[in-house]
Amino acid sequence: MKHFLSIICILGFSLASSGQFKSIGFTAGAGYTVVNIEKAIDYSPLDEWDNFGVFIKANVNFQVKDKLIIVGEAGSNRLYYWEYYWNDGYYDGYRYRAEWTSNLGIHIKKYLGSNAFMQIGPGIHIFNDGSGVVPGMVFQLGYDLSITDNISLPVVFRIESVFGNALPTSALLGAGASYQFAR
């Protein structure tokens, strides 16, 4: 993980110093997470669960070539929710939690025309409950709706895999806002 963060920092500083800083923005959305929750939390049977996924991401874009961009991304994901009744003979009650991760990633974004794009890349996911750090992967298709010369609204379809227990993979739809700096 230290090596991954070092690479992100070195790449970020070199791109920022080269004057290729293109835009900043955010996206947010929701969808469905494909996962066997009982396998992921290593408990059965569950009383209640849902596979509702949510994401919110901030991103910084660095122009490499005409239609090729490196994206630095930071954000958070809600993967799923679970609840079960627990009894050890002395105490009982319900245990529950929504599984959230915080993540950092570095992706390649390729414009397929003037506004349509594809984005792919690795990242790291830190489970917010302190249970660990795992790698992840993102594949995203999107379209930038231009509002002004500097402001656009990206609409995205995102598939995000977290290489943790039971390999939760989310299929998400989202939208956001982006501000492009003058060249």
C-alpha positions as CSV (number, residue, x, y, z in Angstrom):
1,M,0.0,0.0,0.0
2,K,2.9,2.4,0.8
3,H,4.2,1.8,-2.7
4,F,0.9,2.5,-4.3
5,L,0.5,5.8,-2.4
6,S,4.0,6.8,-3.3
7,I,3.4,6.2,-7.0
8,I,0.1,8.3,-6.8
9,C,2.0,11.1,-5.0
10,I,4.9,11.2,-7.5
11,L,2.6,11.0,-10.5
12,G,0.4,13.7,-9.1
13,F,3.3,16.1,-8.3
14,S,4.9,15.5,-11.7
15,L,1.6,16.1,-13.6
16,A,0.8,19.2,-11.5
17,S,4.2,20.7,-12.1
18,S,3.9,20.1,-15.9
19,G,1.0,22.4,-16.1
20,Q,-1.4,19.8,-17.4
21,F,-4.0,20.2,-14.6
22,K,-7.3,20.0,-16.4
23,S,-10.3,19.9,-14.1
24,I,-11.8,19.0,-10.7
25,G,-15.2,17.4,-10.0
26,F,-17.3,15.0,-8.2
27,T,-19.8,12.2,-9.0
28,A,-22.3,10.4,-6.8
29,G,-24.8,7.7,-7.4
30,A,-26.4,4.5,-6.4
31,G,-27.0,1.0,-7.6
32,Y,-26.8,-2.7,-6.7
33,T,-23.9,-4.7,-5.2
34,V,-23.5,-8.3,-6.2
35,V,-22.2,-10.1,-3.2
36,N,-22.9,-13.1,-0.9
37,I,-23.3,-11.1,2.3
38,E,-23.3,-14.2,4.6
39,K,-19.9,-15.2,3.1
40,A,-18.6,-11.7,3.3
41,I,-19.3,-11.3,7.0
42,D,-18.9,-15.0,7.8
43,Y,-22.2,-15.4,9.5
44,S,-25.5,-17.2,8.8
45,P,-28.5,-16.8,8.9
46,L,-29.1,-13.1,8.5
47,D,-32.4,-11.5,9.6
48,E,-32.2,-8.6,7.3
49,W,-29.9,-7.3,4.5
50,D,-29.8,-5.3,1.3
51,N,-27.4,-4.9,-1.6
52,F,-28.1,-1.2,-2.1
53,G,-24.8,0.4,-3.2
54,V,-23.9,4.1,-3.0
55,F,-20.8,6.0,-4.1
56,I,-19.5,9.6,-3.8
57,K,-16.2,10.5,-5.5
58,A,-14.1,13.6,-5.8
59,N,-11.6,13.6,-8.7
60,V,-8.8,15.6,-10.2
61,N,-8.0,15.3,-13.9
62,F,-4.6,15.7,-15.5
63,Q,-4.3,16.0,-19.3
64,V,-1.7,13.6,-20.8
65,K,-2.7,13.8,-24.5
66,D,-5.5,15.3,-26.5
67,K,-8.2,12.8,-25.4
68,L,-6.3,10.9,-22.7
69,I,-6.5,11.9,-19.0
70,I,-5.2,10.6,-15.7
71,V,-7.7,10.8,-13.0
72,G,-6.9,10.9,-9.3
73,E,-9.9,9.8,-7.3
74,A,-10.9,9.8,-3.6
75,G,-14.2,8.8,-2.2
76,S,-16.5,6.5,-0.3
77,N,-18.7,3.4,-1.1
78,R,-21.6,1.9,0.8
79,L,-21.5,-1.8,-0.4
80,Y,-24.3,-3.4,1.6
81,Y,-26.2,-3.6,4.9
82,W,-26.7,-6.6,7.2
83,E,-28.5,-7.5,10.4
84,Y,-28.7,-10.6,12.5
85,Y,-30.0,-11.7,16.0
86,W,-27.2,-12.7,18.3
87,N,-27.3,-14.7,21.6
88,D,-24.4,-16.1,23.5
89,G,-26.5,-17.5,26.5
90,Y,-26.0,-14.4,28.6
91,Y,-26.6,-11.5,26.3
92,D,-28.7,-11.2,23.2
93,G,-29.7,-8.6,20.6
94,Y,-29.2,-7.5,17.1
95,R,-26.0,-6.8,15.3
96,Y,-26.1,-4.7,12.2
97,R,-23.9,-2.5,10.0
98,A,-23.8,-0.9,6.6
99,E,-20.4,-1.9,5.1
100,W,-18.6,1.3,3.9
101,T,-15.2,1.8,2.4
102,S,-13.1,4.9,1.7
103,N,-10.9,4.7,-1.3
104,L,-8.1,6.2,-3.4
105,G,-7.6,5.4,-7.0
106,I,-5.7,6.4,-10.1
107,H,-7.4,5.8,-13.4
108,I,-7.0,6.3,-17.1
109,K,-9.8,8.2,-18.8
110,K,-10.1,8.1,-22.6
111,Y,-12.6,10.3,-24.5
112,L,-14.2,8.3,-27.3
113,G,-15.6,11.4,-29.0
114,S,-16.1,15.0,-27.9
115,N,-18.1,14.1,-24.8
116,A,-18.3,10.3,-24.3
117,F,-15.6,8.6,-22.2
118,M,-14.4,5.4,-20.8
119,Q,-12.4,5.2,-17.5
120,I,-10.6,2.3,-16.0
121,G,-8.1,1.8,-13.2
122,P,-7.0,0.4,-9.8
123,G,-7.5,1.7,-6.4
124,I,-7.3,0.8,-2.7
125,H,-10.3,0.4,-0.4
126,I,-10.0,1.0,3.3
127,F,-12.9,-0.6,5.3
128,N,-14.3,2.1,7.6
129,D,-14.8,-0.5,10.4
130,G,-11.0,-1.0,10.5
131,S,-11.1,-4.6,9.2
132,G,-8.6,-4.0,6.5
133,V,-7.3,-2.5,3.2
134,V,-7.9,-4.3,-0.1
135,P,-7.3,-3.5,-3.8
136,G,-10.1,-2.6,-6.1
137,M,-10.9,-2.0,-9.8
138,V,-13.1,0.5,-11.6
139,F,-14.6,0.5,-15.1
140,Q,-16.8,3.4,-16.0
141,L,-18.6,4.7,-19.1
142,G,-19.8,8.2,-19.1
143,Y,-21.0,11.3,-21.0
144,D,-20.2,14.9,-20.2
145,L,-23.1,17.2,-20.7
146,S,-21.5,20.6,-21.3
147,I,-23.3,23.5,-19.6
148,T,-20.8,26.3,-20.2
149,D,-17.2,26.3,-21.5
150,N,-16.0,25.5,-18.0
151,I,-18.8,23.5,-16.4
152,S,-20.1,20.1,-17.4
153,L,-22.3,17.5,-15.8
154,P,-21.0,13.9,-16.2
155,V,-23.5,11.1,-16.3
156,V,-21.9,7.7,-15.6
157,F,-22.4,4.0,-15.4
158,R,-19.8,2.5,-13.1
159,I,-18.7,-1.0,-12.2
160,E,-16.6,-1.1,-9.1
161,S,-15.1,-4.3,-7.6
162,V,-13.6,-4.5,-4.1
163,F,-11.3,-7.5,-3.7
164,G,-12.4,-8.2,-0.1
165,N,-14.4,-11.1,1.3
166,A,-16.9,-12.5,-1.2
167,L,-15.7,-9.9,-3.9
168,P,-18.4,-7.2,-3.7
169,T,-19.0,-5.8,-7.2
170,S,-21.3,-2.8,-7.6
171,A,-23.1,-1.7,-10.7
172,L,-24.0,2.0,-10.2
173,L,-25.5,4.9,-12.1
174,G,-24.5,8.4,-11.1
175,A,-24.1,12.0,-12.0
176,G,-22.0,14.9,-10.9
177,A,-20.4,18.2,-11.8
178,S,-17.0,19.2,-13.2
179,Y,-15.1,22.4,-13.5
180,Q,-12.6,22.7,-16.3
181,F,-9.8,25.2,-15.9
182,A,-9.0,27.5,-18.8
183,R,-6.1,26.4,-21.0
